[in-house]
């Protein structure tokens, strides 16, 4: 079934063309990755498809039976609206009934009759399956802040909320939907990304997505559409196939360009020798020459980002962390962490959101202080911190002004001194782009400018917090190449598995509750290890259950047990402990309802779960002791 067609579409910003006369089609079952350099018009194209922007010429044809569902990078939110109101903001009877049911359940005073009537309404609408689908999506994306106002949420929480809303909209419309996803994996941890891959791989899904995550692209998409040099190129295959075919295309184009230049030189010589009064035939040849000149002298836009920064020499002592403790209330981030970093070490950090990965980086960079322990930096260490916040400017400035505020000239690795403008060109900011205001840059261009400012400091210890967010594939590949040969230390948090696999030697795995394990390998190796370990554990549990089931049951006469002094003392104390746990449970629940900081919410939630488990164990033990006393 035909879903959507783009025919001869053209869009420019001022004199700068984004794309010209592009055409491609999407059919049912297509899962298309749209890739291009930052600023080439990927997000703009998606906005044109949903009518948020308009093209200068050409047309978009959408099948009348198709519903477009759009996840954009930046959403306009009503900051005073509650999360639950946004999630359930759908014109659907089932959703309205579910919202009412959830509001009644979460009310301070339970109206049992109203809850019963709301449940009957759900039963009548056959909405329980819809509730399960919504709960699964919210759970997998860790959206446990339904009663918070959107204005209190972090950027990552808002991104996950927008993704959840798009997926829920698709579940509510089981007919033909086309998902348009702009960087859907940003702000997701690796577990969430792997769940989303499985979710989108359902055979009925049809989607067009913009992503820089190459593993995600390979696992989800069956087609790649590249927007390059204002033109569309299509590839039916994975990322490796795309790279191979693109290289062949560029080689062929370069050969064709050389032929055009040779022909141009010959025709130029002929034009110069022609008399002013020309025949009709010579005029036709001259007009053809004008067309040839345009093609032969066309400036190629395949400039390559160059990263050849000078690095400050790194001495023998790099970084020591001794018995480092860090808590947020009852949330443990580090519990006596010990590690001595070595020269040229490359460490990746993984763990679910809220376990303290960014806090760990902030401790090393000095943005936060440890509760106790020592963090000693070597005298020659120059830290470079590429954080998630991006560029923070007091006021809007032009790109060239931003760079000149750092320095007028820059020294490259080979000792060459270049001006601010030349340095910007190395980072793919062409002269006309250098006078653009920073606020007008795309998200990826701003990240590239942030990277420029970081590398100028000549760091020898790089701290990278989600460095791949918003960067295009061209910049990513060059950054990977630069980091591969970087002589200093690298410590990174990233959800980009391809990026992580290529660069790290081992992993710090944040398990929660202050536990950090060191795994000797990259992410893919860790996944294989964890899968094998989980499989062995399950097999062992099955074996033990089978052995227990096969054992003969020997009933022994029940003997009345007398509590020992130790058991008697435990029985007396356990009631008090249960009361303390219940009080702590109530206190944490109150904190959870009022807290707005995402990391703290995750931490308090984990602590609450831990206390609930402990309380259950205490209750079971109390019951056991009480029965022994009968």
C-alpha positions in Angstrom: 0.0 0.0 0.0 1.3 3.5 -0.9 1.6 5.8 2.1 3.4 9.0 1.1 5.1 10.6 -1.9 7.4 13.6 -2.1 7.6 15.0 -5.6 10.0 17.7 -6.9 10.2 19.4 -3.4 12.4 22.5 -3.0 13.1 24.5 0.2 15.6 27.3 0.9 16.4 29.6 3.7 17.3 32.9 2.2 19.8 32.3 -0.6 20.8 29.0 1.0 19.1 26.0 -0.6 18.3 23.0 1.7 17.1 20.7 -1.0 16.1 21.1 -4.7 13.6 19.0 -6.7 13.8 16.0 -4.4 11.5 13.0 -4.9 11.0 9.8 -3.0 8.2 7.5 -1.9 7.2 5.5 1.2 5.1 2.3 1.1 3.6 0.2 3.8 6.3 -1.7 5.7 9.1 0.7 4.8 11.3 1.7 7.7 13.4 4.5 6.3 16.3 6.3 7.9 16.8 9.9 6.7 20.4 11.0 7.1 22.3 14.2 6.2 24.8 16.6 7.6 23.7 19.0 10.4 21.8 22.0 8.9 21.0 20.1 5.6 17.3 20.2 6.3 16.3 16.8 7.9 14.0 18.3 10.6 12.7 20.9 8.1 11.7 18.1 5.7 9.8 16.3 8.5 8.0 19.5 9.4 7.0 20.0 5.7 5.5 16.5 5.7 3.2 17.3 8.6 2.4 20.8 7.5 4.4 22.8 10.1 6.5 24.4 7.3 5.9 24.9 3.6 8.0 24.2 0.6 8.7 26.7 -2.2 7.7 24.2 -4.9 6.8 20.6 -5.4 4.2 18.7 -3.4 3.7 16.1 -0.6 1.0 13.5 -1.3 -0.3 11.5 1.7 -2.7 8.7 1.3 -6.1 9.8 2.7 -6.3 6.6 4.9 -2.9 7.3 6.5 -2.4 8.9 9.9 0.9 10.8 10.4 2.3 10.7 13.9 5.2 13.1 14.5 7.9 13.1 17.2 9.9 16.3 16.8 13.1 17.3 18.5 11.7 20.3 20.4 8.1 20.2 21.6 6.0 23.2 22.6 4.6 22.3 26.0 2.1 23.8 28.3 4.4 24.1 31.3 1.5 24.3 33.8 -0.2 21.1 32.5 0.3 17.9 34.4 2.1 15.0 32.7 -1.0 12.8 33.1 -3.2 15.3 31.3 -0.7 15.4 28.4 -0.4 11.6 28.1 -4.1 11.2 28.1 -4.8 14.2 25.8 -6.4 12.1 23.0 -9.8 12.4 21.5 -10.7 8.8 22.4 -13.4 7.4 24.7 -11.1 4.7 26.0 -8.4 7.3 26.9 -10.8 9.6 28.6 -12.2 6.7 30.7 -8.6 5.6 31.6 -7.7 9.1 32.7 -10.8 9.3 34.9 -10.0 5.9 36.4 -6.4 6.8 37.1 -7.4 10.2 38.7 -9.8 8.4 41.0 -7.2 5.9 42.1 -4.6 8.6 42.8 -7.0 10.9 44.7 -6.3 11.4 48.4 -9.7 10.2 49.4 -11.0 7.1 47.5 -14.5 7.2 46.3 -15.1 3.5 46.0 -18.4 3.8 44.2 -16.9 6.2 41.6 -14.0 3.9 41.1 -16.3 0.9 40.6 -18.4 2.9 38.0 -15.2 3.9 36.2 -14.0 0.3 36.1 -17.4 -0.8 34.7 -17.0 1.9 32.0 -13.6 0.5 31.1 -15.1 -3.0 30.9 -17.9 -1.8 28.7 -15.4 -0.1 26.3 -13.1 -3.1 26.4 -10.3 -0.7 27.4 -8.2 -2.9 29.7 -5.9 -4.0 26.8 -5.4 -0.3 26.0 -4.5 0.4 29.6 -2.0 -2.5 29.5 -0.4 -1.0 26.3 -0.2 2.4 27.8 1.2 1.1 31.1 3.8 -0.9 29.2 5.0 2.2 27.2 5.1 4.4 30.3 7.0 1.7 32.3 9.5 0.9 29.6 10.3 4.7 29.2 10.5 5.1 32.9 7.7 7.7 33.1 6.8 7.7 36.8 6.1 11.4 37.1 2.5 11.5 35.9 1.3 13.9 38.5 4.2 16.4 38.1 3.7 19.6 36.1 5.6 19.6 32.8 7.5 22.8 33.7 9.2 20.8 36.5 10.5 18.1 34.2 14.1 17.8 32.9 14.9 17.9 29.2 15.3 14.1 29.1 11.9 13.5 30.8 10.2 15.8 28.3 11.8 13.9 25.4 10.6 10.6 26.8 7.2 12.0 27.4 6.9 13.2 23.8 8.0 9.7 22.6 5.5 8.0 24.8 2.7 10.2 23.6 3.6 9.4 19.9 3.7 5.6 20.6 0.4 5.8 22.6 -1.2 7.7 19.7 -0.2 4.9 17.4 -1.6 2.2 19.7 -4.9 4.1 19.8 -5.1 4.1 16.0 -4.5 0.5 15.0 -5.1 1.3 11.3 -2.4 2.6 8.9 0.0 5.0 10.6 3.3 6.5 9.4 5.6 7.3 12.3 7.9 10.3 11.7 10.6 10.2 14.4 13.3 12.9 14.8 16.2 11.6 16.9 14.0 9.2 19.0 16.9 7.7 21.0 18.2 11.0 22.5 17.9 10.9 26.3 17.1 7.2 26.4 19.3 4.7 28.2 20.5 1.6 26.5 17.8 -0.6 27.9 15.1 1.8 26.6 16.7 1.9 23.2 16.8 -1.9 22.9 13.1 -2.1 24.0 12.2 0.6 21.4 14.0 -1.4 18.7 11.9 -4.5 19.4 8.8 -2.3 19.6 9.4 -0.7 16.2 10.4 -4.0 14.5 6.8 -5.1 14.5 6.0 -6.0 10.9 3.0 -3.6 10.8 5.2 -0.5 11.6 5.9 2.0 8.8 8.3 4.8 9.7 10.6 7.6 8.6 13.2 8.5 11.2 16.1 10.8 11.6 18.8 9.2 13.7 22.6 9.3 14.2 22.5 5.9 16.1 24.0 3.4 13.7 23.1 0.3 15.7 19.5 1.5 16.0 19.4 2.3 12.3 20.7 -1.2 11.3 18.3 -3.0 13.7 15.2 -1.0 12.8 15.5 0.3 9.2 15.4 -1.5 5.9 16.2 1.6 3.7 18.4 4.6 3.9 17.6 8.0 2.2 20.5 10.5 2.2 20.0 14.2 1.7 23.4 15.4 0.3 24.3 18.4 -1.8 20.6 19.4 -2.0 19.8 16.0 -3.6 18.2 12.7 -2.5 20.1 9.4 -2.8 18.5 6.1 -1.8 20.1 2.9 -0.6 18.3 -0.5 0.1 20.6 -1.9 2.8 22.3 -1.3 6.1 24.8 1.3 7.2 27.8 -0.6 5.9 26.1 -1.0 2.5 25.4 2.7 2.5 29.0 3.6 3.2 30.2 1.3 0.4 27.8 2.7 -2.2 28.3 6.3 -1.1 32.1 5.9 -1.5 31.5 4.5 -5.0 29.2 7.3 -5.9 31.6 10.0 -4.7 34.5 8.4 -6.7 32.3 8.3 -9.8 31.2 11.9 -9.3 34.8 13.0 -8.9 35.8 11.2 -12.1 32.9 12.8 -13.9 33.9 16.2 -12.6 37.4 15.8 -13.9 36.0 15.0 -17.3 33.8 18.1 -17.2 36.8 20.2 -16.3 38.9 18.9 -19.2 36.0 19.5 -21.6 35.6 23.0 -20.1 39.2 23.9 -20.7 38.9 22.8 -24.4 35.7 24.7 -24.9 37.1 27.8 -23.1 40.0 27.8 -25.6 37.5 27.7 -28.5 35.4 30.5 -27.0 38.4 32.7 -26.7 39.3 32.3 -30.3 35.9 33.0 -31.7 35.2 36.3 -33.5 32.6 38.7 -32.0 30.1 38.1 -34.9 29.1 34.5 -34.4 27.0 32.2 -36.5 23.9 30.5 -35.3 25.9 27.3 -34.8 28.6 29.0 -32.8 26.0 30.8 -30.7 24.4 27.4 -29.8 27.9 26.1 -28.8 28.5 29.2 -26.7 25.2 28.7 -24.8 26.1 25.0 -24.2 29.5 26.3 -23.0 27.7 28.4 -20.4 25.9 25.4 -19.0 29.1 23.4 -19.0 30.9 26.2 -17.1 28.3 26.0 -14.3 28.7 22.2 -14.0 32.5 22.1 -14.3 33.1 24.9 -11.8 30.5 23.8 -9.4 31.9 24.0 -5.9 31.7 20.6 -4.2 30.2 20.5 -0.7 32.1 17.5 0.5 34.3 19.4 2.8 35.6 17.2 5.6 35.7 18.2 9.3 39.3 18.3 10.5 40.2 17.6 14.1 44.0 18.0 14.5 44.2 19.8 17.8 47.3 20.2 19.9 47.2 18.1 23.1 48.9 19.2 26.3 51.5 16.6 27.5 50.1 14.1 30.0 52.4 13.2 32.9 52.6 9.9 34.8 50.0 10.7 37.5 46.6 11.1 35.9 43.7 10.8 38.4 43.2 8.9 41.7 39.9 8.3 43.4 40.2 6.9 46.9 37.3 5.8 49.1 34.9 8.2 47.4 31.4 8.4 48.8 28.5 10.4 47.4 24.8 10.3 48.4 21.7 12.3 47.7 19.8 11.7 50.9 19.1 8.0 50.9 20.3 7.6 47.3 23.8 6.1 47.1 25.8 7.2 44.1 29.2 6.0 45.2 30.0 3.8 48.2 33.8 3.8 48.8 34.8 4.0 45.1 38.5 3.3 44.4 40.2 3.7 41.1 43.5 4.9 39.7 43.3 6.1 36.1 46.2 5.3 33.7 47.5 7.1 30.7 45.6 6.5 27.4 42.8 4.8 29.2 39.4 4.7 27.6 36.4 4.0 29.9 32.7 3.8 29.0 30.0 4.3 31.6 26.6 2.6 31.4 23.7 2.1 33.7 20.0 2.9 33.9 18.9 6.6 34.3 19.2 7.8 37.8 22.1 5.7 39.0 24.5 8.7 39.0 26.5 8.6 35.8 26.5 12.3 35.2 27.1 13.0 38.9 30.2 10.8 38.6 31.5 13.0 35.8 30.7 16.1 37.7 32.7 14.9 40.7 35.8 14.4 38.5 35.4 17.7 36.8 34.9 19.5 40.1 31.3 20.6 39.4 30.2 18.7 42.5 32.0 17.7 45.7 32.2 14.2 47.2 30.8 13.6 50.7 34.0 12.0 51.7 37.2 10.4 50.1 39.8 11.9 47.9 39.9 12.9 44.2 43.4 13.8 43.1 44.2 15.2 39.7 47.7 15.0 38.3 49.4 18.4 37.8 49.6 18.0 34.0 46.0 17.0 33.6 43.9 19.4 31.5 40.2 18.4 31.7 37.9 18.9 28.7 34.2 18.4 29.6 31.7 18.0 26.7 28.4 18.0 28.7 24.8 17.6 27.7 23.8 21.2 28.4 25.3 22.4 25.1 26.3 26.1 24.6 25.3 28.4 27.3 25.6 32.1 26.2 24.8 35.2 28.2 23.5 36.8 25.0 23.1 35.8 21.4 26.3 36.3 19.3 27.4 35.5 15.8 29.4 32.3 15.3 32.7 34.2 14.5 32.2 36.4 17.6 31.9 33.3 19.8 35.2 31.9 18.5 37.0 35.2 18.7 35.9 35.5 22.3 38.0 32.4 23.0 41.0 33.6 21.0 41.8 35.3 17.7 44.3 32.6 16.6 44.6 28.8 17.1 47.6 26.5 17.1 47.1 23.2 15.4 48.9 19.9 16.2 51.6 20.6 13.6 52.3 24.0 15.1 50.4 25.9 12.3 48.7 29.0 13.5 45.2 29.8 11.9 42.8 32.6 12.3 39.4 32.2 14.0 37.7 32.2 10.5 40.1 29.5 9.2 39.6 27.4 12.3 35.8 27.6 11.8 36.2 26.4 8.2 38.0 23.3 9.6 34.8 22.6 11.5 32.6 23.0 8.4 31.4 26.5 9.1 31.8 28.2 5.7 32.4 32.0 5.6 28.7 32.9 5.1 27.7 30.6 8.0 30.2 32.3 10.3 28.1 35.4 10.5 25.0 33.6 11.5 23.7 34.1 15.1 24.3 31.0 17.3 20.6 30.9 18.1 19.9 30.3 14.3 22.1 27.2 14.1 20.6 23.7 14.1 21.1 21.6 17.2 23.9 19.6 15.6 25.7 22.8 14.5 25.6 24.1 18.0 27.1 20.9 19.3 29.8 21.1 16.7 30.6 24.7 17.8 30.6 23.4 21.4 33.1 20.8 20.4 35.3 23.4 18.7 35.4 25.4 22.0 36.3 22.3 24.0 39.2 21.2 21.8 40.8 24.6 21.7 41.6 24.2 25.4 44.1 21.4 24.3 42.7 18.9 26.9 44.5 15.6 27.6 41.6 14.1 29.6 38.3 14.2 27.8 35.0 13.8 29.7 32.2 13.2 27.3 28.5 13.1 28.5 26.4 11.9 25.6 28.7 13.4 22.9 26.8 11.9 20.0 23.5 13.7 20.7 22.5 15.8 17.7 25.7 15.3 15.8 25.4 14.1 12.2 27.0 10.9 10.9 29.8 12.8 9.1 30.9 14.6 12.3 30.5 11.4 14.3 32.8 9.4 12.1 35.5 12.2 12.1 35.1 12.5 15.9 35.5 8.7 16.3 38.6 8.8 14.1 40.1 11.7 16.2 39.3 9.9 19.5 40.8 6.6 18.2 44.2 8.3 17.9 43.8 10.6 20.9 46.8 10.2 23.2 45.1 11.2 26.4 42.4 9.6 28.6 38.8 9.3 27.7 35.8 8.9 30.1 32.4 8.8 28.4 28.7 8.3 29.0 26.9 7.3 25.8 23.8 5.5 24.7 25.4 5.1 21.2 26.5 1.5 21.2 28.4 1.7 17.9 30.3 4.7 19.2 31.0 3.0 22.6 32.1 -0.3 21.0 34.6 1.5 18.7 36.3 3.5 21.4 36.3 2.0 24.9 38.6 -0.6 26.5 36.4 -1.4 29.5 33.2 -0.3 31.2 32.1 1.1 34.6 28.7 -0.4 35.1 26.5 1.6 37.5 24.3 -1.0 39.2 22.6 1.4 41.6 22.9 1.7 45.4 26.5 2.9 45.1 27.7 -0.3 43.3 30.0 0.3 40.3 31.4 -2.8 38.6 34.4 -2.8 36.2 33.8 -4.9 33.1 36.9 -5.7 30.8 35.3 -5.2 27.4 33.0 -3.0 25.3 29.2 -2.8 25.4 28.5 -5.6 22.8 30.8 -7.9 24.8 29.1 -7.0 28.0 25.7 -7.7 26.5 26.8 -11.2 25.4 28.3 -11.8 28.9 25.1 -10.6 30.6 22.9 -12.7 28.3 25.0 -15.8 29.0 25.0 -15.1 32.7 21.2 -14.6 32.9 20.7 -17.8 30.8 22.9 -19.9 33.1 21.1 -18.4 36.2 17.7 -19.4 34.7 18.9 -22.8 33.8 20.3 -23.3 37.3 17.0 -22.2 38.9 15.0 -24.6 36.7 17.4 -27.5 37.6 17.0 -26.8 41.3 13.2 -26.6 41.0 13.1 -29.9 39.1 15.3 -31.6 41.7 13.2 -30.4 44.5 10.0 -31.5 42.7 11.5 -35.0 42.2 12.4 -35.4 45.9 10.1 -37.6 48.0 7.9 -35.7 50.5 8.5 -37.0 54.0 6.1 -35.7 56.5 7.5 -35.4 60.0 5.4 -35.1 63.0 5.0 -31.5 63.9 6.9 -30.6 67.0 6.1 -27.6 69.0 9.1 -25.4 68.9 10.2 -23.3 71.8 11.8 -20.0 70.9 15.4 -19.6 71.8 16.5 -16.5 73.6 17.8 -15.2 70.3 14.5 -15.8 68.5 12.5 -14.3 71.4 14.7 -11.2 71.2 14.3 -11.0 67.4 10.5 -11.3 67.8 10.4 -8.4 70.2 12.6 -6.2 68.0 11.0 -7.0 64.7 7.8 -5.2 65.4 9.7 -2.0 66.1 11.7 -2.4 62.9 8.6 -2.9 60.9 7.1 0.3 62.3 10.3 2.2 61.4 10.2 0.8 57.9 6.6 1.8 57.5 7.3 5.3 58.7 10.2 5.6 56.3 8.0 4.2 53.5 5.4 7.0 54.1 8.2 9.7 54.3 9.7 8.6 50.9 6.3 8.4 49.3 5.7 12.0 50.3 9.1 13.1 48.9 8.4 11.3 45.7 5.1 13.1 45.2 6.8 16.6 45.6 10.3 16.1 44.1 11.1 17.6 40.7 14.8 16.6 40.2 14.8 13.6 37.9 18.0 12.0 39.4 16.5 12.3 42.9 13.2 10.9 41.8 14.9 7.9 40.4 17.0 7.5 43.6 14.0 7.9 45.9 12.0 5.4 43.8 14.8 2.8 44.1 15.1 3.3 47.8 11.3 3.0 48.2 11.4 -0.3 46.3 14.2 -1.5 48.5 12.4 -0.6 51.7 9.2 -2.3 50.5 11.1 -5.5 49.8 12.7 -5.3 53.2 9.4 -4.7 54.9 7.9 -7.8 53.2 10.8 -9.9 54.5 10.3 -8.6 58.0 6.6 -9.4 57.9 7.2 -12.9 56.7 9.8 -13.5 59.5 7.5 -12.0 62.1 4.7 -14.4 61.0 7.1 -17.3 61.1 8.2 -16.5 64.7 4.6 -15.9 65.8 3.6 -19.3 64.5 6.4 -20.9 66.4 5.1 -19.4 69.6 1.6 -21.0 69.2 
